[in-house]
Amino acid sequence: MMSAFQLFMLHRVLSRHRDFVSQFEERVFRRFRLSGRYQEAREAGAEPLASKGAALQLLASLSAAAGDSEDEDAAAFLTPGNLLIMEAWDEAVVAKGLELDEYQALRALGDTAGCSSSQQRSARDALRQLASCLPEGFAACRQPLEKLLTLLAGGSA
């Protein structure tokens, strides 16, 4: 069980790094919208996605529908166009430098925070401070987070 102080520190760490995940997702969204797979999805009947938020909301709904075999409406939601949307997003994530499991770990880490950071720092600064601030229980997230921050800082992962 974590102490109140450990929970506070964990919340600070997660809040800080959630902004960097969002910044990465902006890059992914731009690649996604320009991709041939997104164009295929549109031609297959998928609705246009004008913002990163709309894309993430649709992806969350698709993921929930895919995991809900009890709901007959879920199957109707998983149209060929929507399935191509999921493929296009995944391809854009990989094209921008993260593996899908790394991205999913970072999304889960960011979702745990519940809010974004008010202290804007550069990815380079966050990368330097990462070694000393990530609590032990989140050591598995260290590698994907380091890779993300390196990509955002302009380096190669």
N, C-alpha and C positions, 0 to 999 in steps of 0.2 A: 504494500500500500504506500502511495506517495504522500509525503507531508504536504501541508498547505503551501509551504515555500516552494517545494519542487513543482507542484501544480502551477503555481504562479509563474515560475521560471519557464516551464514548458509552454504555457500559454503565450508568453512573450516571444519565445523562439518560433512557435508555429505562426503567430500573427505576422512576424517579420517576413517569414519566408513565403507566406501565402501570396504576397504581392508579386514575388518573382515568378511564381507559377502562373499567375494571371498575365504577367508580361510575356511569358513564353506562349501562353494560349493565344494572345493577340497575334504573335508571329505565325502560329499554326493556322489561325483563322484566315489570315491573308493568303497563305499557301493553299489552304483548303479551297477557298473561293476561286482561285485561279486554276485549280486542277481539272484535268480531263474527267476524272471520276466524278467530281461534283457536277460537271456538265452532263454526264451520263445520267446521274441521279435526277437532275432537273428534267431531262428528256423522258425519264421513266415515270415522271409524275410527282416527284418530290417538290414540296413548297420551297420557294426561295428563302434563304436565311440571310438577313440583312446585317446581323450583328453577331459578335462572339457570344453574347448572352443567349440569343435565340438558338444558336447552334448547340451550346452546352445544355440548354433546357431540353431541346429535342433529343440529344444524345442520352440524357438522363432518363427521359420517358421511354426511349427505345430500349435502354438497358433494363429498366423495370419491366417492360412488356416482355422482353425475352426471358426474364426470370420468373414470369407468372404464367405457368402452363394451365392454371385453373381458370383463367379468365378468357372467355371466347373472344372478347373485344381486343385482347392483346394481340392475338394472331392477325386480326384485321389491320392493326396498327403497323405491323412489321411488313410493309409493302416492299416490293422490289426497289422502288425509289429510295425509301427510307433506309433499307439495308445498304444501298450504295452510298448513302450519306455517311453511315457508320464506317464503311471501308475508306471513303475519301478522308475522313477525319484521322483515322488510324494511319493512313499513308502519309498525311501531312505531319503528324507527330514524329514519325520515323524520319521523314525528310528533313525536319528541323533539328534532328540530332538526338532524340531520346528513343529508347526501346519502349514498347507498350507497357511492359511490367514496371519500368521505371516511372513512366508518366502516371500510371494508376497508383503507384505508391505515393507519389508527390500529391496527387489529387486527394488521396485519403488523408495525408498529413495536413494539407491545407483545409480540408473539410473539418478536421478536428479543432482547428483554431476558432472558427466561428466568427471571425472579424478580420479586417485588414489592418495593416500597420499604419500608424500615423507618423512614424519616423521613416522617412524616405532615405534610403541609403543606396549606394551603387551595388551592383552584383559583385563587383571586385572586392569591395569592403566586406560584404556579407560572406564571401568565400574565405577571406582571411580570418574572420571571426568564427566561422563554423566549427572549427576544431575544438574550441573551448566552450561552446554554448549548447550543443545538442545533448540532451539528457541521455543517460545510458539506455533507457528503454526504447529509444528511437535510433539506435545504432544502425539498424537495417536500412534506415532512410538516408543515412549519411552519403553513400555512394551516388544514388540518384540525385540528391540535392547538390552535391559537389559538381556533378556533371551538368546539371541545369545552370548553376551559377557560372560555371566556366563558359558555357555556351552564351549566356547573356552578357558576360564580361568581354565577349569578343574573341575568346580563345577557342581552341579546338578541343573537343572532349575526346 
